[in-house]
């Protein structure tokens, strides 16, 4: 009698007894297998390849991976057994072949062959119970255990040894290394941008190319010639500051800017003589690994330890949490979704996190409407709106509203009617008010088409006029897409109040913009609005990271205690140094 061992997990090894009730399916890498929240009418026995389980989150940059499953393992059996919606999504991590058992197939099996049906039900129950016990064990380990996975230990120990080597390098050798790391990424900026768009499905190649070059060349330019580690000249009180590395840094890398954030963190870590271990968002793990390999080649060419930059292997929330808690990881640089930043701060390891954006832009009566509209549209259209520091809400004084709206249209925006606004909201946001995954980082033209909004010219940004009582609603929040809410106000006092309401709703501490020529109003806005970056008469997307102004070039933007962070800085290498102070007594 033929035996099929892969069926043992279903309580049967004779294919003749189960074959008529199973369907063999193939899934390409990245293809969804089951979706969180949907009804569970099937379960899947993996026979080839690897499946990734994820918990979907409204903050897209939080890592939701909870497990990887391989051949001989089941997924989806919980919902098949209890009839409740899926608690997680499953994706083909590689090309996958699976045997599918549907509830209809299970019903037929139980009618046709009750003993085999009972065996299958018992096997499904055993598998579900084993997973529940394993999940409980993981929770107990996370809360109470001090043990770390040996692979995590090995990676951190290698990073610590590499960092000790780098700490002895002279400044000119470090700066030569930075030059070549930046040059290598800049030379491949377009290729890496194209790979990012292909893997994540968000943003566009041209703008990601710009970001990759900025994060390599401009960040490096800002680091060159700056003092690294060691003593500084004594100050006027005779105190000598001595800078030393923090050690091993764990960097969380978002899917919205996977290459730019990675090279930025690499450069500032190397400048401060630190080693970096990066945890890629699973949706951008491929391009992240390519970038790490590219930098690794540069490290090897400079006879630097390649362990100065490593990736978390098979990153998941559990594995990343192990790195966060590791006693030899000195600092976490948390760029990503709210959940991951919160996890970093609660890990017990010092962390520099960021907050969500929700940038208000106040357009005052004296603003140049053409210049302001051009800046807004160029900013929000950039990379299809996925920069957290891009404008989300326009607050426009009535005295400039008509020419400003006309200028928005001339710059490529579609200012929607009330009926069009309702259709865009329905197309781009789910019933809970969260941006839909299929709208994240998509072009305004694509979102407009889905909503039935049409213009005779290409649409770069969609502007949604709203009443002031909607400031605290779903459309008054961060929108990582080329979508802008617009609120009309009677004057600067009301405008300031609305901007503060918007930031209280979401995005406190991040960035705010004012368009006015009145320097006293600029100053008042800066003093009253709870934002770490106050930009004047310019595009928020570019300005917040230091393009076109004097801000430090950075891809990690602190929000201070306004936003629950430890710093308001545009984070750079100086945030990754321990500063000792030598103080002698006055004579």
N, C-alpha and C positions, 0 to 999 in steps of 0.2 A: 504494500500500500504506500503510495507516495506521501512524503511528509514535507510540510512547508513550515520550517521553524519560525519564520517571521510572524505566523499566525498565533504563536503560543501566548502572546500577550492577550489575545482574545479568548483564551481557554481552549483552543482547538488547534491541532496541527494538520489535520486532514483537509486539503484544499477542496475536496469534493463536497464536504459538508458546508463550507462557507462560500465557496466561489460564486454560486448563483446570486448571493445576496450582497456582494461587494462590487464596487466600481473602481477600476484603476484610473487614476488621473495623474497628469503631469503639470507641474507649475514651473514657469521660468523664474530665474533669480529675481527677487524683488516683487514678485506677483503676490497680491493678497490671497490668503486661503480662507480666513474667516475674519469677521469684523466685530469689534467690541460693541455691545449694545444690540446686536441683531439676534433674531431668534435662532436657537441652536437645534437644527433638525438633522445634523450629521456629526459624526466624529471621524477622525482621520488616523490611520495607522501608517506611519512613515516607513517606507521600504528603502528609499534612496535619498541621499541629500540631508540637508539640515534646515530646520524650521526655527524662526525667531519669534518668540512671544513678546508682545509689547502691551503696556497699558497706555491708552491714548490720553493725552493731556491737552487742555486748551492753550497752555503756554508751550508752543511747539518746540522750543529749544531745551526742554527738560528731557533727560534720558529716561524713556519708559520701558527699556528692555528688562524683562524679568527672568527669561530663561532661553536656552537653546536646546532643541530637541533633535535627536538623530534617529537612525534606522532602528526599528523595533519599539519605538515609543509612540504613545497616543497623544492626540490633542483634540479638544472639543467634546470629550466625553461627559464633562460636568453638565453642560446644557442639554445634551442628548438625554441624560438621565433625569434631570429635574425640570426640564422645560423652561428654565429661566433664560434671560438674555445672556449673551456671551460676556464674560468678565474681562476678556483680553482679546487683542487681535493677534492673528498669526500671519507671518509673511515667509515666503520662500527665501531663506538666507543664501542658499545655493539653488541650483536646479533641483527640483524635488519630485519624487514619485510617491504617491500615497494610495492606499486602499481606503475607499470611503464606504462607511456603513451609515445609511440613512435610517431615520425612524421608521419609514415605510418598509425598508428592507429588514429591519429588526422585527417589526410586527409580523412580516411574512415568515421569517425564520422561526419565530415562536409558535406560529400556527402550524407550519409544515413539519418542524422538528423540535418539539418542546425540550427534550434533554439538551440539545445543542444550544437552543435559545437561552435556556437557564444557565448553561456554562458561560455563554458570552456575557449575560447580565452580571453574573458573579465576577467575571474577570474585569468588566468595566468598573464595578463597584470597588474591587480591590485596588485597581489602579488609581481611582479617584481618592480613596482613603489614604493610599501611600503618598500621594502628592500633598494632601492636606497635612499629613504628619510632617512631611519634609518642609512644607512652608512654615509650620509652627517651629520646627527646629531652626530654620533660618532666622526667624524673628527672635528666638531666644539667643542665638549667637550674636545677632546684631546688637541686642540690648546688653548682654552680659559677658560674652566671651572676649578674652584678650588675645586669643589665638588668631593668627593671620595665615592665609593660604601661603604655602611655601613658594609658589610662583610670584606672589606679590612681594614676599620678603626678598627673593632673589633680584627682582627688578629694582627695588628700592636700594638694596645694598650695592648693586652695580652703579646706580645713579650717585650714591654717596661717595663711592670711590672715584668716580669720574669728576665729581665736583671738587674733591680734594686735590686732584691733579690740576684742574683749571684754576683753582685759587692761587696757585703759584706762578701763573703766567703774567708777564709784564703787559702793561697797557697797550703798547704798540702791536704786540702779537694778537691780543684780543680784538683790537679794532680792525686788523687785517682779516681776521676770521669773520667778523661782522660784515665787512665789505663783501666778502665772497658769498656768505650766506644770502645776503640781500640781493646780490647780483644773480645768483643761481635761480632764486625764486622769480625775480623780475624778468629774467630771460625766458622763463616758462610760464609767465603770468597768464597769457591768453590760453595756452593749452590747459593749465590747471583750472581756469575759469570755465572753459568748455566742459571739462570733466565734472566740475561741481554742478553745473546746470543739468548735465545728463544724469547725474546720480540723484540729485535732490529734487529736480523738477521745478525749482523756484529761481526767480531772478533772471538776469540776462548776462550774456557773455561779455559784452562791451563794458558794462559797469563793474562786473566782478574783476575784469582785467585791470581796470583803473584801481580798484580797491587793493588788489594783490600787489600792484606796483607801489601804491602809496604806503602800504603796510611794510614793504620791504625797503624801498629806496628812501622814502621820506622819514620813516622811523629811524633808519640807520643814520641818515644825515643829522638828525637831532641828537643822536648818541655820540657821534664822533667828536673827539676833543673834550668831552665832559669827563670830570674826574671819576675814576672807578672806585676801587677799594683802596684802603690805606688812609694815612693822615691827611687832613686838610690844614691850611695855614691857621694859626691861632686867631681867634676873634679879638675884638678890642677889650675884652675882659680876661684875656689870657687863656681861654678855654680852647682846647684842641679837639676837634671831632675826628674820629677814626672810623671809617666805614668798613664793614665786613659783610660777607655774604650771609644770606639766611640759610642756605643749604639746598635741600631738595624741595622743589616746588611742584605741586600737582596743578595742572591747568585743565579746566573744563572748556571744551571747544564746541561752539554752537553750530547747528547746520546752516544757519543763515549766512555766516561768514567763515566757513571752515578753514580756508587757506589763509586769508588775511589775518584772522585772529591767531592762528597757529604760528605764522612767521613773526608776527608782532611779539607774541609771548616768548618765542625762542630768542629773538634779538635782545629783549630787555633782560631776560634771565642770563644770557651769556655775558652781557655787559656787566652785570652785577656778580658774575662768577658763580652762578647757581646752575644746578642741573634741573631739567624739566621733564616731567612725565605727563603726557597728555591723554585725556579721555575724550575720544571723538564721539560726537553724536552718531548713533548707528546709521542714520540716514545719509551721513557723509563720511563714513569710515573708510571707504575706498580711496577717495581723493585725499583724505587725511593721511593714510598710510603712504601714498605716493609722495606727499610733501615731506613726511618724516624721512623717507628713503633718500629723497633729493638732498635734504640737509645733511643726512648721514654721510653721503658721498663727500660733501664739503668738509665735514669734520675729519673724515679719514684723510683727505688730501692735506689737511693742516696738522696731521698727527695728533689730533685731539681724540679723546675717548668717545666712541660713538654712543656710549650710554649716557652722554650729556643730554640727548633727546631720545626718549622712548615713548612708545604708545602702550596704553593699557590693553593687553591682549584680551580679545573677546569681551569687550567692555559691556557691562550691565550695571544696573543700579547696585547690586550686591558687590560686584567686584570693585566698582569705583568707590563704594563706601569703605571697603577694606583699605584702599590707598588713603582715603581721607583720614582714617583713624590710625594709620601706621605711625608708630612713635618717631620714626626717622624722616617722615614728611614734615617739613618745617612750616609750610605755608600753602594755602590753596588760593589760586587765582580763578574765581568762579565767574565765567561769562556764559550766560545761558538763561534758561527759563527760571521762573520763580521757585519752583520746587527744588531744582538743583542748587540754586543759591542758598535756599533755606537749609538744605541738607549739609552744605559746606559749613554754614555758620553753626550748626548744631553738632558738628562732628567732634568738637573738642580740640581741633587743630586751628591755629590762627588762620583767618581767611579774609581776603579782599573780594567782596562781591559787588555786583551791580544790581540796579533796579530796573523795572520795566519803564518804558517811555510812555508818554502821552502828551506830546509837545503841543502847547498852545502857541499860536502866532497872532499877536495883536497888531492889527493894521489900523493905524491912527489916521485921523482926518487929514493931516498934513503929509501923509506918505505919498511917495511917487507910485501911483497905481500900476504903471507899466513895469517898473523895476521890481516892485513887491510881487506882482503876479508872476513875473518871469522867474524870480528866485524860488517861489513856492512850487511852481510846476516842475522846474528842473530838479528841485530837491525831492519832491514826493514821487516823481516818475523814476528817479534813480534806482536801479536794480529792483524795479517794481515795488518800491516802498518798504523793503524789509529791514532797513536800518532803524534801530530802536530810537535813534535821535531825530528821525524825520518828523516833519509837521504831521499832526493828527487832527488838529482843530484850528480853524480860522475864526478869529474873533474880530469882527470888522465894524468900525464906526460907521453909522448911517451916512455921514457926510461924504464918505469916499466909496460907499458901497457900489453905486452904479458904475463909475468908471473902473473900479477894481474888478467887478464881475465881468465887464466887457473885456478887460485886459486878460483875465483868466481864460476866457474863451479864445482870445487871439493867441494865447500862448499854448493852446492845445488841450485845455481842460473842457470837460462837459459839465456845465452847471445844471444840475438836474431839476426838473419840476417836482412838485410834491408827489405826483403819481410815479414818476421815474425813481425818486428817492425810495419810495416804498418797495418798488420792484428790485432795486439794487440791494436793499437791506435784506429782502427775502432770499435773494440769490447768493449773497456773500456771507450771511450770518445764520447760525443755527437757531432753533427756537429759544435756547438759553442765552442768546446774545453773543455767543463766541464766534469769531471768524472761522468759517469753514476751512478745512484743510485744503480743499481744492481751489480756494481763493487766495491762500497764502502765497505771496510773491508772484502772483500771476499778473499779466499785463492788464491795464485798464481796458484795452480793447476787448480782451477775452471776457472780463467780468461784465462789461457793457453788453456784449453779445448774449451772454447767459441771462441777463436781465431784460433783454429786449430794448436797450437804449441805443439809439442810432444817431449819428451825425454824418454830415457830408464829408468829413475829414477824419483822419486818425485821431483817436482819443488817447491822450497821455495820462490824464488823471480824471477821476470822477469826484465832483464836489456835491455834497449833500446838504442843502440848506435845512436847518432845523430850528424849532422854537426853543426859547431859553429854558423851558421846563424839561427839555430833553438832555440838558447838560449832564445830568446824573444818570442817564440811561445807557444802554449798551453802545450807542453810537458816539457817546462822549468818552470812549476809552481808546487805548492804543489799537491801531489798525495796521498790521504788517502787510499792507497791500496799497496800491495807488488810490486810496480812498481818503477823502477829507470831509469832515463835518464843518459846517459854516454857521456861525451864530452872529446875528446883528445886535449891536449895542448902541446906546445913545451918546456915549462919550467915554473919555478915558477912565473915569471913576468906575463906571459900570464894566468897562472892558477889563480893568484890573481885577475886579471882583469875580468876573466869569473865569478869567485865567486861573485864579486861585481855586475856584470851585472845581475846575477841570483837574488840576493837579491834586486836589484832595480826593477826587474820585479815583484817580490812578496816575502814577508817574511822578509823584512828589520827589523832588531832588534831582531830576534828570536834566532837562533842558527847556528853555522857553525863549521865544523870539519876539522882538518888537520892531515894527517898521515905522519909524518917525525920524524927523530931522531935529526934533527938540531934545537937546542934551539933558535938560533937567527932567524931562519925562522919561528918557532912557534911564537916568539915575534912579528915579523913583521906582520904576518898574523893577530894576535890579535889586533894590533894597526891600521891596515888598513881596516879590514872587518867590516861593520856596523852590528854587531850582539852582543847580550847581553851575550851570553854564547859561549865561544870559547873552544871546546873540542879537546883534543890531544890524538891520537892513541887509540881511543875507540869507542864504539857504541853510536850513538847520542840518540837513544830512551831512553836508560838507563841513560846515562850521564847527559842529560839535566834536568832530575828530581832529580838528586842527588844520583844515584846509582853508587857506585864504585869510587866516587871522593868526594871532600870537599864541593860541592855545597849544599845549604840548600835543604833538601827534600821538594818538593813542586809539586802540580798539577796545579798551576796557575803561568805561566811564563810570566813576563813582557817583553815588547819589547822596552821600552823607547821611546823617541821622534823619534828614527829611524823609529818605526812602529806606531807612533801616540798614544803611551801609556804614562802614567804618571810615570812609574818606569821601570828600567831594572832588578829589583830583581826577584829571585825565591821567590814569595810572601809567607810570613809566618805571625805569630801572631803579630810581631812588626809593620807590615804594618797596623794593625787594632787597634792601640793605638794612643791616643792623648798624646803628650809629652809636658808638661809644664816645664818651666825653672825658677827656683828661683835664682835671681842674686842680691847679696848685693854689696854695694859700696866698692871699695878698701880702706883700712885704711892707 
